[in-house]
Amino acid sequence: MCISNAPWRAAETRASRRLASYWPALLVCACAVSSPPPKAPAEFHPPRAILEAYDANHDGVVTRGELEQGLRVEFTKADARHTACLDAEEARAVNEQRWAQDQSTASPLVDFKGNGCIDFDEFAATARSLFEQMDGNGDGKITSDEFQPHKRSAPTP
């Protein structure tokens, strides 16, 4: 005697087809569920942003005088104890502020002289060094052409 599995297979096929018909609806529902947008990566701050902040008269040119004046103001503000030298606590406060403000270009204060505090020259070292690098023609000012050297036009022959 032969037993046929046909009725059982027919019921299984109908159930499979029914489940298959639900997949598109499940897929639409799954896509409709809103997930939080991906967190944007930290904005890149080009190194020139460090110097652009010292453009006191907002003319698009940073002079050595503007740089030094801005650095003096920042150092005086950071030197809460008025010792002309930043101790570890004052340096930490400046470093935390720099990190929060300019994450990708943050340059921490470092006691290069190893004397236990950061004097004005150490405080100004990074900005001064960057200024020297960007002042391509050595005239004591950084112009828009020097801020964006990749946008300079090639000299005509």
N, C-alpha and C positions, 0 to 999 in steps of 0.2 A: 504494500500500500504506500502510495506517495502522498506526502503531506505538502500542500502548497503554502508558501509564505507570501503569496501575492497580496492578501488583504492586509497583512501586517506592513508590508513594504509600501503599499498604497497610502496607508495612514501616515507612515513615516515621511513619505515624499510630500504629502500635503502639509505636514507640520514644518518641514524644512522650507517649503515655499512660503509659508506664512511668516516664518522667522526672517527669511530673506527679504520679504517685502517691508519689514520693519527697519532694516538697516539704514536705508536712506533717511528715514525720519529720525533715527537715533543719531546719525551723523550730523544732520542739520541742528538738532538740539545741542549736541556737543559743541558745535562751532558757535552757536549763539550764546553760550555761556561766556560771560565777559570775565576775562582774567585781567589782572592789573597790567598796565602797560609796562614794558621792560624799562628798567631804570636807565636813564641816559648816562653815558659815560661822563666822567668829569671833563669839563671843557678844557681844551688845550689853550694855555696862555703862552704865546710865543715870548722868548726872552726879551724882545724889544718892549714888551708891556711893562717890564721893570723900569725902563728908562722913560717911557712915554708919560709915566705918572709924575715926572719932574718938570714937565713942560708948564711952567708957572703962568705964562701969559697965553697959553693955548694957541700958539701960532704954528704949531706943527714942527717946530725946531727946538731941540733941547741943547742948551749951551752948558759949558762946564760950570759956569756961575750958577745957573738954575739947579744943576745937579747938586753942587756943594751946598747951596742954600737949603734945598729940600732935605738933604741928608742931615744937615745940622738941626733942622726943625724936628725930624723924626728921632734923632738921637736924644735931643733934649727932652722930648716927650717920653721916651723909653727910660731915661735916667731918672726914675722917680725919687731916688735918694740924693740926687744932685752931687754925685761923687766924681763925675766925668769918667766913670768906668762902670759898665753894666755888670752886676753880679749874676750868679747863676739863675736866680729867680727872675730878674729883669730880662735876661737873655731868653729864658724859657717862655716868658710872656710874648716877646717879640717873635720867637720862632713859631709859637702856636698861632699867632695872628697871621704871619706870613703863610703858613700852611693852609689856614682857612680861606685866605684871600686868593692866593696864587698857587694852588696845589701843584700844577705841572711845572712851575718855574720857581717854586719856593727854594730859597737858598738860606740854609740855617746859619745863624751867627756862630762863629767858632773862635775860641781863644787861641789864635795862632801863636801869640807870644808866650803862652803858657804861664801867665802871671796871675791867674785866678780871676781875671775880669776882662771885659771886652771894651777897649778904648775906642775913640772915634775912628781911628784909622782902620781898625779891625772891622768895625761896624760898616764902614764905607767901602771896604775892599771889593766886594762883589760888584757893586754898581759902578765903581771906578774902573774896574777891569773890563766890564762889559762896555762901558763908554769908550775906552781906548780901542777895543776891538771893532766897534761899530763906526767910530769916527775915521772912516776910510782915508780921507785926505788930510787928517791931522790938523784941521783948522779950529778945533775946540768947540765944534757944534755938530749935532747930528741932524741932518735934514731928512725930508721924506724919502729922498733917493737912497740915503744910507740906511733908513729904517726898513726899506723894502728893496734890497739889492736885486732881487729876481725880477723886478719890474722895470729896471733900468733899460733904456733903449740902447741898442748897439750904436757905437759912433759911426757916422757916415764917412766914407773914404773921400 
